[in-house]
Amino acid sequence: MEIIKLEKVCKNYGEIKALKDVCLTVEKGEWVTIMGPSGSGKTTLLNIIAGLDVPTSGEIIVGGKKLNSLNADELAEWRAENVGFVFQQYHLIPYLTALENVMLAQFMHSVPDEVEAEVILKKVKMGHRISHYPSQLSGGECQRVAIARAIVNKPPILLADEPTGNLDRENTEIFLNLVKELQKEMQLTVVLVTHNPYIPKWGDRTLLLEDGVLKCL
C-alpha cells in the first residue's frame, strides 16, 4: 500500500529549477534512500514530502492526504501526527537532558509522558544516559536521542536528511542498524537522503537525484 506519492512535482526558486517533474511512490514500511550530491534538490524534496515547502506544480499525496489542498494550520497538524525528522545537525536543546528533549516532542504533540519517553530512549539504547545533557553525549548518542525524539509520537513516516553526516563509520553503522530495527518493528516508512555511498545497502531501494531529476539506479 503506497503511503507517499508525488506526481510531476516541480519546485522553482526564481530561475532555479530545484525539482523537475519528480514522480515518486513509496510503499508503507519501505525504506527508500535518495542519493545525490550537495545542491541536487534532496532537502527540497524532503521538505515537500513533509509539507514544509510547497511545490511550484504537481501533486503530493502522503498518508492519504493531498498536501496541496491543506492550509498552513492543517499542514502543521498533519505533520505532527505523521512525520518524524532526523537531521545531520541533531537540533537537541542544550539545556535539556536526553529525557527532556524527547518529552519536549511529546509536549509539542499532545501531553508529555515520562515513562513512555524512557521506554523510547531504552529502545534506542540510551536508557543509561537519560539524565545527560547533549554536551555530555557523543555525536552518535546525540543522534540516537534525535531518533527517539522523532519516533516517540509513533509517526508512520521517518524523514532523514544526511543523518550520518557528522558520524564516524562505527556510529554510522549503529545508527543504520537502529533505523532498520525500527523499520521492521514499527513498520516505519523511511525516506533518507544522503551522499554517503555506504548507506544504500541498508535500505530497500535507492534512487538518484541529480540537478532536480529523480532517476532509478
URDATA-V976586 format. One record per residue. RES is the residue in three letters. PSI is psi in whole degrees, 0 to 359 (NA if undefined). D_CENTER is the distance of its C-alpha to the mean C-alpha in Angstrom with 2 decimals. Layout:
RES,PSI,D_CENTER  RES,PSI,D_CENTER
//
This chain:
MET,126,19.72  GLU,141,17.36  ILE,337,14.44  ILE,131,13.29  LYS,122,16.19  LEU,132,16.81  GLU,112,20.48  LYS,51,21.96  VAL,126,19.45  CYS,145,20.84  LYS,120,19.89  ASN,139,22.74  TYR,90,23.22  GLY,237,26.98  GLU,353,28.25  ILE,125,25.01  LYS,97,23.32  ALA,322,19.63  LEU,138,18.94  LYS,103,21.91  ASP,50,22.24  VAL,127,18.88  CYS,129,19.05  LEU,133,16.27  THR,129,16.30  VAL,129,13.84  GLU,153,15.52  LYS,131,14.57  GLY,4,13.61  GLU,149,13.12  TRP,113,11.00  VAL,125,11.18  THR,131,11.14  ILE,114,12.04  MET,159,14.55  GLY,152,16.39  PRO,168,18.17  SER,138,17.44  GLY,7,18.28  SER,350,17.71  GLY,8,15.43  LYS,312,12.00  THR,322,10.46  THR,318,12.74  LEU,315,11.56  LEU,317,7.89  ASN,325,9.72  ILE,319,12.10  ILE,324,10.01  ALA,355,8.78  GLY,18,12.44  LEU,342,12.33  ASP,155,14.72  VAL,142,17.43  PRO,158,18.77  THR,324,22.35  SER,166,23.09  GLY,175,21.82  GLU,139,20.29  ILE,122,16.81  ILE,117,16.85  VAL,125,13.84  GLY,32,14.87  GLY,359,18.41  LYS,134,18.19  LYS,102,19.37  LEU,332,17.25  ASN,334,20.08  SER,357,22.43  LEU,143,20.71  ASN,180,21.82  ALA,317,19.89  ASP,319,20.60  GLU,322,19.72  LEU,318,16.34  ALA,318,15.63  GLU,316,16.88  TRP,317,15.00  ARG,319,11.59  ALA,330,12.64  GLU,338,13.52  ASN,344,10.89  VAL,133,7.28  GLY,146,5.50  PHE,140,3.68  VAL,132,4.71  PHE,170,7.12  GLN,313,10.34  GLN,132,12.35  TYR,333,11.85  HIS,37,13.11  LEU,147,15.10  ILE,119,18.30  PRO,333,21.06  TYR,9,23.75  LEU,146,21.91  THR,172,21.92  ALA,315,19.05  LEU,316,20.13  GLU,326,20.46  ASN,320,17.02  VAL,319,15.64  MET,331,18.43  LEU,321,17.60  ALA,322,14.39  GLN,317,16.89  PHE,319,19.34  MET,339,17.16  HIS,311,16.58  SER,264,20.08  VAL,132,22.17  PRO,142,21.51  ASP,103,22.51  GLU,319,23.34  VAL,314,24.09  GLU,321,20.82  ALA,320,18.94  GLU,318,21.21  VAL,316,20.58  ILE,319,16.80  LEU,323,17.60  LYS,325,20.15  LYS,327,17.81  VAL,21,15.82  LYS,35,19.31  MET,19,19.56  GLY,334,22.26  HIS,359,24.84  ARG,21,23.12  ILE,334,22.38  SER,5,25.03  HIS,148,24.04  TYR,159,22.79  PRO,323,20.15  SER,343,23.16  GLN,3,24.44  LEU,152,21.41  SER,171,20.64  GLY,318,17.58  GLY,321,16.46  GLU,320,17.25  CYS,321,15.39  GLN,328,12.14  ARG,322,13.08  VAL,321,13.76  ALA,323,10.37  ILE,315,9.00  ALA,317,11.96  ARG,323,11.27  ALA,327,7.84  ILE,357,9.79  VAL,330,13.22  ASN,10,13.53  LYS,51,12.79  PRO,150,10.37  PRO,345,10.71  ILE,133,7.27  LEU,122,4.03  LEU,128,1.68  ALA,124,3.15  ASP,103,6.25  GLU,51,9.35  PRO,344,8.49  THR,9,12.08  GLY,331,13.86  ASN,13,15.76  LEU,147,16.47  ASP,178,19.65  ARG,318,20.11  GLU,313,20.78  ASN,332,17.76  THR,316,15.56  GLU,320,17.18  ILE,315,16.82  PHE,313,13.04  LEU,321,12.86  ASN,319,15.51  LEU,315,13.74  VAL,321,10.62  LYS,318,13.42  GLU,315,15.37  LEU,323,12.83  GLN,314,12.27  LYS,316,16.05  GLU,319,16.86  MET,0,14.69  GLN,47,14.52  LEU,134,10.75  THR,126,9.43  VAL,128,6.91  VAL,115,6.40  LEU,127,6.51  VAL,141,8.77  THR,164,11.57  HIS,12,15.32  ASN,114,16.03  PRO,350,18.41  TYR,338,18.17  ILE,322,14.71  PRO,327,15.52  LYS,345,17.90  TRP,336,15.36  GLY,183,13.76  ASP,334,15.84  ARG,146,16.03  THR,134,15.71  LEU,160,16.21  LEU,129,17.51  LEU,117,17.02  GLU,125,20.14  ASP,38,21.61  GLY,2,19.48  VAL,126,20.62  LEU,129,18.46  LYS,153,20.52  CYS,146,20.69  LEU,NA,21.44
//
